[in-house]
Amino acid sequence: MVVDLLDTDLLLQLTRRPAALREQILAAPAEQRRRPIIIDEVQKVPALLDEVHGMIESQDLSFILCGSSARKLRRGRANLLGGRAWRFAMHPLTTEELSATASTADWHLLDVLNRGLVPSHYLSPSPKRSLGAYVTDYLKEEIFDEGLTRNLPAFSRFFEAMSYSHGEQTNYANIARDAGVDGKTVKEYYQILVDTLLAERVDPFKRRQSRKVITKTPRYYLFDVGVAGALTGRWLRAEKGEAFGRALEHFVLMELLAFRSYEEADFVVNYWRTRTGLEVDFVLAGGDVAIEVKGTDRVDGRQLRSLAAFHAEFGPRRAIVVCNEPRPRRVGPLELLPVRMFLRELWDGAVV
């Protein structure tokens, strides 16, 4: 049984009278009630969770509750089911899923970076139009429709300003100035993106106190590399250049986060940067693994300085450069892995 709250008539009925959900479910055939009952976009009517809780307790029913925002549930003080629910996150497609399907097994890196891995965008015959419609007609409007912000013009300006600092250290003051709001509001806007699962926050790595290391400035990445490209007008023509490197870094992070979620691997993803400019893109599991992403097919010694410095100070179990070189190689303690080989090792459980 599926209860779809995108059905406007049903949405209005259950908003006015949440108890109607219980009545409809109990009227369904017993065979349907023995299987999990799916409620899609449950955040649209937070009061339904009281009904769900009651039916779990009194009828021993099982539910699958789907939604795109935990924020509205929390703000509405909804019943969060007191530990009776397990949380699962759905990510865009992964390379593990692409490789397992005959029609997508021969995936191309530029296609992934340009289209992103939201299924409807990746498989679309017109990915640019699909992405453009998603960005202009859905992202900002959806957040506004959910009542998460009352100032749509300011949020739209924030969204544009944020896109140009995507994946970089966040300067709240600069973005606030561009958006015409104060710094506190900008932080609230970022939190909206995180709560609606549209962005991931990556905090700096700090194992010991040091004036040389940046410890307070987070980075934010949107949930999909193709959506980020659409926001900034990026469409890659070749596997080279700064834009390619930034997209590749974002893509590697998305794979790390999906692996962590689906494999229930409990590790934190940070970044490391010193005030002198040394930087490692991703530090996993409190310093156990360090990963630097380079969008080049020829990594030189200068590009290894940051990772080598991190390894000298913290001694990670693995220090990996994910790059576009055709074959793996090793430079001292540093491993240089082609991106496909790295992803294969990641999903085989060999990285973290």
N, C-alpha and C positions, 0 to 999 in steps of 0.2 A: 504494500500500500504506500502510495506517495502523496504527500500533502505539499503542493507547490504554491508558495506564497507569492510567486510572480503572477499567479492568476488573480486579477484585480478583484473580481467578485468575491472569491474566497478570502482574499486578504481583508476586504472591508467587513465581511461577515465575522471573521475571527477577531478582528480588532475590536468590533463592537461587543462581541460576546465570546471570549476565549473558551468557555465551557462547551461550545459547539464542537470543538475538536474532540473532546472526550466522547460526546454523543455519537459523532460520525464513526470514530474508531470502534467503539463498542458495538455499533450496528453492522460492522463489516463481518464477513464470514470468519469463522474460527480459524480456518486454514490460513487466511491472510494475517490474522493477529499472531499466529505462531512464528511468522517471519518478522525480521526487523521492520519497523515502520519508519519511512524516510520523511523528514520534514525539511524542505529546502528553503533557504533564506530565512532561517528562524529568527535572525536578529530583527526582522521587520515587526515582529509581534513578541516582545520579550515576555509578556504575561503568559504565553503558551507554556513556558517552562514550568510553571506551577502545575498545569494540567499534566504535563509529561511526568513530573515528579510523582504526582498522585497515582498515575497509572502504572509506573514502575513499582510502586509500593503495594498497591491494592490488586493489580491485575497481573503482575509479573511479566509485563510487556517489555520488549526491547526496542530501542529507537536509534536511528542514525540521524543526527542533527547537523545540517550543513549550513554554512553561512560565510560571508565575506568580511565580517567585522565583529570582533568581540567588544569593541568600544561601546557600541550602543547598548549592548546587554549590561555592561558594567555601569554605564551612566544611568540606565533605567532601573538600576538596583534589581536586576532580574535574579531569579532563583538559578544559581549555578550548579544545582543538583548535588551539592554536598559530598563530592568525591565519588558519586555514582556514575560519572561519565569519564571516559578516556578521551584525551585530545589527540587528534591526528591532523597533520597539515598536508595539504595537497600542493605540490610544486608544479611548475611547468614541466614539460617532458624532459627527460634526462637522456644522455647518450647511451646509458645502459638500456633504456626502453627503446630508443631508436635502433640499437644494434640487435635487439631481440626480435624485431619485426622485419619480415622480408622486404616490404615496400619501402622501408626507411633505413635499412641496415647500411647502405652505402651513402651515409650522410656526408655533407660537405661543410667545412668549417665556415666559409663565408655565408652560406645559406643560414646556418645556425645563428651567426652573429647579426645578420641583417634581419631575418624574419623573427628571431626569437623562438622560444619553444612553447609558447601558448599554442595548443593544438590547432585552433582555428586560424591562427596566423601562420604557423609553420607550414600547414597543409594547404593554405589558400592559393588559388591560381593568381590572385592579385594581392600579394602581401603588403605592398605599400598602402593600398587603399584600406585594407583590413586594419592595419596598424593605425593609420591616420584616423579612421572612424573611431577606433577604440580610445585613442588619446583625446580627441576633441569632443566626442559625443558621450563618453562614458566616465572617464576617470574623474574629472573635476565635477561633472554634473552628478555623478553617483554620490560623491562625498557631500555635495550640497543637498541633494534630495534626502539623504539620510539625516539631515539636520545636524551634521557634525561641525559645520561652521556657518555663521550667519552673514559673513562678508565675502561673497563670491568674487567680486573684483579683486580684493586684496589677496584672496587665496589663489586666484589665477595668476596674479603677478608673482606671488611666492613660487608657484609651480614652475613658472618660466625661469626665474632666477635660480631656483634649486637645480634645475636640469643642467645648467652650465657649470655647477660645482659638483656634479654627480661623481661619487667615488673619491672625492678629495676631502681634505680636512675642512670641516664646516666652520665658516665664519658667519656667525649669527648676525653680527652687526651689519655686515655688507648686504646680506640677503634682506634683513629688515629694512634697510635704506631703499633697496630696489623695490620691495613690496609695499612700502609706505606704511609699515606697521612697526611696533616695537619688538625688541629682541625676545621678550617673553612670549609674544604671540607666535613668532617664528618657531620657537621651541615647541609650542603647542601644535603648530601645523605639522612639524616633523613627527610628533607623537601620533597624530591622526594617521599619517601614512604608515607608521609601524603597526598601529592597532587595526587598521583595515587591511593588513597583510600586503600592502603595496610597496613597502620598503623594509630593508634590513639595516639595523644599526650595528656598526663595527667599532668597538672601543679600542683605544690604544693599549698595547701590552706593557705591563709594568711588573717586574718581579722584585725589584728593589728600588728604593728611593734614589733618584738621580736628577740633578738639575739639567743634565744633558738630554734627557728624554722627554718627549711630549707625552703628557699623561692625562690630559683632560679633554682633548678635542676629538669628538667622534667623527666617523664617516658614515654616510648613508648611501646605500645602493638600492635602486628600484628592483622589484621582484623578477624582472625579465629583461634580458639584454636587448631584445628587439624593441620593447616598449621604450627603453632608455634611448635607443637610437632614433626612434620616431620623434621623441620629445626634442632632441637636439638637431634634428634634420640630418642625421648621419646615415649614409648608405655607402658601405665599403665596396670598393672596386677591386682591391688587391690585398693580399695578405702581407701588408707592410705599412709602416708609418705609425705616427703617434695615435691616431684614432683607432687603428687596428689593435694596437697594444692595449689601449684602455678597454676596448670591447672584450678582448681576450681575458684580461684580468677579471672583468665583471662575470664573464661566462664561467671561469674557473671557480669563482666564489659561489655562483649558483649551484654548480655541481657539488661543491663541498657541503653546502647547506642542505641540499636534497639528500645526499648520502647520510649526513648526520640524522636527519629526520626519519628516513625510511629504514635505516639500520638501527635506529634507537641508540645511536652512539653519543654518549654524553661528553662532548668536548666543546670548549669555547673557541670562537674564531676572533682573533685580534689582529691589529696591525702594529708595526713598530717603526718609529721615526725619531731621529735625534734632531736637536736644534741646529746641527751642522748640515742636515740634509740627507744623512744616511737613512735608508728606508727599506723595510721588508714588507711585502704586500699582506701576507697572511701568516700569523703565528697560531698554531693549533695546540690545544690541550696544554695550556700553560707553559709553552716553550718546548714541547716534545718534538714538534715538527715545524720547520720554517720553510715558507714557499715564496719565491719571487717569480713573477710572471713577466716574460719578455717577448714582445711580439716581433721577433727577428729570427732569421734563419742562420745568423752568425753572431753568437754571443761572445763579446771580447772581455778581456780582463777587467777593464774599467767598469763594466756592467755587473761584475761579480763582487765589487768592493763592499756593498752594503750587506749582502748575505754572508760574506766572509767575516765581516766585523761582528755580526750577530752570532755567528758560530763560535768565534773566538771568545766572546763574552759569556754566552749561555750554554754552549755545547749541546745543541739539539740532537736527538737521535738521528734525524734525517734533515738535511738542508738541501732543498730541491729548487732548481731553476726550471720552470715550465716554459718551453720555448717552441719555436717553429723549425728548429734544426731537424734534419732528416733522420739522424741516428743518435742514440744516447751516448754520453761520454761523461767522464769524471775529471774534475779539476781539484786535486787535493781532497778535502772532505765534502766538496760540493758535487751534487749529482745534476747533470743537465739531461732533462727528459723531453722528448717530443710530446706535444700536447695529447695526442691520442694514446701514447704509451702511459703517460701519467694518469689519464682518466681510466684506462684499463686497470692499473694498479690500485687506484682509488676504489673502484667498485668491486675489486677482488679482496678488499680489506687489507691491502699491504701498505697503505700510507699511514693511516691512523686507526 
